[in-house]
Protein backbone atom coordinates (compact mmCIF):
# COMPACT_ATOMS: atom_id res chain seq x y z
CA UNK A 1 0.00 0.00 0.00
CA UNK A 2 1.46 3.30 -1.02
CA UNK A 3 1.44 6.15 1.43
CA UNK A 4 1.37 9.76 0.46
CA UNK A 5 4.60 11.38 1.25
CA UNK A 6 3.81 14.88 0.09
CA UNK A 7 3.56 17.58 2.68
CA UNK A 8 0.89 19.51 0.81
CA UNK A 9 -2.46 17.80 1.48
CA UNK A 10 -5.49 18.81 -0.51
CA UNK A 11 -7.86 21.16 1.27
CA UNK A 12 -11.47 20.00 1.57
CA UNK A 13 -13.77 21.66 -0.94
CA UNK A 14 -17.53 21.93 -1.39
CA UNK A 15 -19.00 20.86 -4.69
CA UNK A 16 -21.45 23.63 -5.69
CA UNK A 17 -22.61 22.03 -8.94
CA UNK A 18 -25.74 20.29 -7.48
CA UNK A 19 -26.80 23.46 -5.66
CA UNK A 20 -26.47 25.52 -8.84
CA UNK A 21 -28.54 22.93 -10.73
CA UNK A 22 -31.33 23.11 -8.12
CA UNK A 23 -31.39 26.92 -8.18
CA UNK A 24 -31.53 26.90 -11.98
CA UNK A 25 -34.46 24.44 -11.95
CA UNK A 26 -36.33 26.60 -9.41
CA UNK A 27 -35.87 29.69 -11.57
CA UNK A 28 -37.21 27.83 -14.63
CA UNK A 29 -40.15 26.47 -12.60
CA UNK A 30 -41.19 29.92 -11.36
CA UNK A 31 -40.86 31.44 -14.83
CA UNK A 32 -43.13 28.77 -16.33
CA UNK A 33 -45.63 29.06 -13.46
CA UNK A 34 -45.85 32.80 -13.87
CA UNK A 35 -46.55 32.37 -17.56
CA UNK A 36 -49.52 30.06 -16.80
CA UNK A 37 -51.04 32.57 -14.39
CA UNK A 38 -50.71 35.31 -16.99
CA UNK A 39 -52.43 33.18 -19.66
CA UNK A 40 -55.43 32.47 -17.39
CA UNK A 41 -56.01 36.17 -16.88
CA UNK A 42 -56.76 36.66 -20.58
CA UNK A 43 -59.38 33.92 -20.96
CA UNK A 44 -62.66 35.38 -22.23
CA UNK A 45 -65.50 34.28 -19.97
CA UNK A 46 -69.07 35.52 -20.16
CA UNK A 47 -70.30 35.57 -16.57
CA UNK A 48 -74.00 34.92 -15.95
CA UNK A 49 -76.12 37.75 -14.58
CA UNK A 50 -78.50 37.59 -11.63
CA UNK A 51 -81.25 39.82 -10.32
CA UNK A 52 -80.61 42.57 -7.82
CA UNK A 53 -79.33 41.41 -4.45
CA UNK A 54 -81.76 41.68 -1.56
CA UNK A 55 -81.34 43.49 1.76
CA UNK A 56 -79.47 40.50 3.21
CA UNK A 57 -76.44 41.37 1.09
CA UNK A 58 -75.65 44.40 3.25
CA UNK A 59 -73.52 44.01 6.38
CA UNK A 60 -75.36 43.89 9.69
CA UNK A 61 -76.01 47.19 11.44
CA UNK A 62 -74.61 47.27 14.98
CA UNK A 63 -76.19 49.45 17.66
CA UNK A 64 -74.86 50.16 21.15
CA UNK A 65 -77.35 50.66 23.96
CA UNK A 66 -75.94 52.10 27.17
CA UNK A 67 -77.77 52.04 30.50
CA UNK A 68 -76.33 54.68 32.81
CA UNK A 69 -76.31 54.49 36.61
CA UNK A 70 -79.26 56.91 36.88
CA UNK A 71 -81.37 54.82 34.44
CA UNK A 72 -80.90 56.97 31.33
CA UNK A 73 -80.85 54.85 28.16
CA UNK A 74 -78.60 55.89 25.27
CA UNK A 75 -78.88 54.43 21.76
CA UNK A 76 -75.67 55.14 19.86
CA UNK A 77 -75.08 58.15 22.12
CA UNK A 78 -78.61 59.59 21.91
CA UNK A 79 -80.83 59.59 25.01
CA UNK A 80 -84.19 57.87 24.43
CA UNK A 81 -87.12 56.67 26.46
CA UNK A 82 -87.90 52.95 26.38
CA UNK A 83 -90.84 53.54 24.01
CA UNK A 84 -88.69 55.60 21.63
CA UNK A 85 -86.04 52.87 21.79
CA UNK A 86 -88.65 50.22 20.95
CA UNK A 87 -89.99 52.12 17.92
CA UNK A 88 -86.49 52.92 16.62
CA UNK A 89 -85.35 49.29 16.90
CA UNK A 90 -88.55 48.02 15.22
CA UNK A 91 -87.97 50.42 12.33
CA UNK A 92 -84.37 49.28 12.09
CA UNK A 93 -85.26 45.57 12.03
CA UNK A 94 -87.97 46.20 9.42
CA UNK A 95 -85.34 47.74 7.13
CA UNK A 96 -82.56 45.28 7.95
CA UNK A 97 -83.17 41.84 9.46
CA UNK A 98 -79.66 41.13 10.73
CA UNK A 99 -79.39 44.03 13.21
CA UNK A 100 -76.99 43.50 16.12
CA UNK A 101 -77.27 45.14 19.55
CA UNK A 102 -74.63 45.47 22.24
CA UNK A 103 -75.88 46.44 25.71
CA UNK A 104 -73.42 48.26 27.97
CA UNK A 105 -74.85 48.77 31.43
CA UNK A 106 -73.21 50.69 34.25
CA UNK A 107 -72.37 48.44 37.19
CA UNK A 108 -74.40 50.72 39.46
CA UNK A 109 -77.56 50.50 37.31
CA UNK A 110 -80.37 48.42 38.77
CA UNK A 111 -81.21 45.05 37.35
CA UNK A 112 -84.75 46.29 36.66
CA UNK A 113 -83.45 49.02 34.33
CA UNK A 114 -81.26 46.57 32.41
CA UNK A 115 -84.04 43.95 32.23
CA UNK A 116 -86.40 46.58 30.76
CA UNK A 117 -83.88 47.28 27.99
CA UNK A 118 -83.53 43.53 27.30
CA UNK A 119 -87.32 43.26 27.03
CA UNK A 120 -87.46 46.16 24.54
CA UNK A 121 -84.73 44.59 22.40
CA UNK A 122 -86.55 41.25 22.44
CA UNK A 123 -89.89 42.86 21.53
CA UNK A 124 -88.22 44.59 18.58
CA UNK A 125 -87.37 41.16 17.16
CA UNK A 126 -83.60 41.43 17.44
CA UNK A 127 -81.95 38.03 17.75
CA UNK A 128 -78.29 39.09 17.99
CA UNK A 129 -77.85 40.57 21.46
CA UNK A 130 -74.47 40.94 23.18
CA UNK A 131 -73.62 42.16 26.65
CA UNK A 132 -70.42 44.15 27.20
CA UNK A 133 -68.45 43.52 30.38
CA UNK A 134 -64.98 44.39 31.59
CA UNK A 135 -62.62 41.75 32.96
CA UNK A 136 -61.16 42.38 36.39
CA UNK A 137 -57.45 43.09 36.43
CA UNK A 138 -55.44 41.29 39.11
CA UNK A 139 -54.43 43.58 41.94
CA UNK A 140 -51.04 43.54 43.56
CA UNK A 141 -51.05 43.25 47.31
N, C-alpha and C positions, 0 to 999 in steps of 0.2 A: 504494500500500500504506500503510495507516494504522499508525502507530507509537503505542504506548502512551506517554502522556506523564505518567501519574500516578506519583507517587513511591511510593505504597504498593502494592508487589507482593503477590500472594497467596502465602501460605506453603504449602509442600507438605503434603499431608495423606494419610493412609493410609485407604483405604476398608475398613472392618471388616465390611461386610455379607456378603461371601462367607465369611469366617471364622465368623461367627455362624451362617450357614446350615449349614456343615459340622458345627459343634459340636451344633447342634440335631438334625441327622440322626443323628449318633452316639448321642446320648442316646436317641432313639426306637428305634434299632437295638438297643441294649443292653436297653432295657425289653422289647421284643418277644422277644428271645432268652431273657431270664430267664423270661418267661412260658412259653415252650415247655419249658424244662428243668423247671419246676415241674409242668406237665401230665404229663410222662413219669413222674414219680415216683409218680403216683397210678394208673397203669395196673395193673389186676388181672391177674396172671400166676400160673398154677399151675405151679410148677417140678416137673420129674420127680424121683423119688427113686431112689437107687441103694443097693446093699448097703453094708455096712460097709467102710471103707477098710482096706487091708492094712497090713503093717508098713512098706512102702516109703513111706507117706505121712509118716512121721516124719522129722525132720531127721537127718542123719548124726551119729553119735557120734564125737567126736574125742578120741583119747588121745595123751598125750605120754610117750614113753619116753626117759629120760635115762641115758646111760652115763657114769659118773664116771671119773676118772683111775685109781682103784684097782680098777676093774672092777665096781663095784656097779651094779646095774640098778634104776632106779626107774620104776614105772608110775604116772603121775599123782601122784607124790610118795611112793609106797609102795615100799619095797625088796622085791624079789622075786627068786627064783632063776629061771633060764631055764625050768625045767620049770613052775614056778608061772605064769610069764608066758605060756607056751604054752597052758596050760589056761584061763587067764583070757581070753585073746584068742579061743580057740576058742568058749568060752561066749558071748562078746560077739558074734562073727560069726554064731553060731547064732540069736541073738535078733534081730540087726539086720545085714542084709547089707551095708549101705553104711557100714561103720566106717572111719574115717580114722585114720592113725597118723603122728605126727611124731616123728622120732628126733633127739635132741639129744645129741651125743657130745662129751665133753671133748676138746680138742685133744691132750692127753697120753695119752688112752686108746689102747690098742693096736688095730691093725686087726683082729686076731683077735677081740677082745671085741665090736667093732662088727659084724663079719661074723656072729658067732653070734646077735646080736639080729636082724639082717636075715633070717637063716635061720628063726628062730622066727616072725617076722612072716609070712614067706612060707608056712610050714607051717600057720599058722592060717587061711590063705585070704584074707588082707587084700590087696586090690588097690590101695588108695589109700595109698601110702607117700610121705612127704615127709622131706627131710633139712634140718635147720635149720643155717645157717651165719651167720657175721657178716662183713660186708664190712670190709676194711681201710680205716682212715682215713688220708689222706695226712699224712705227717709233715713238719713244717717243719725245715729244716736251718739 
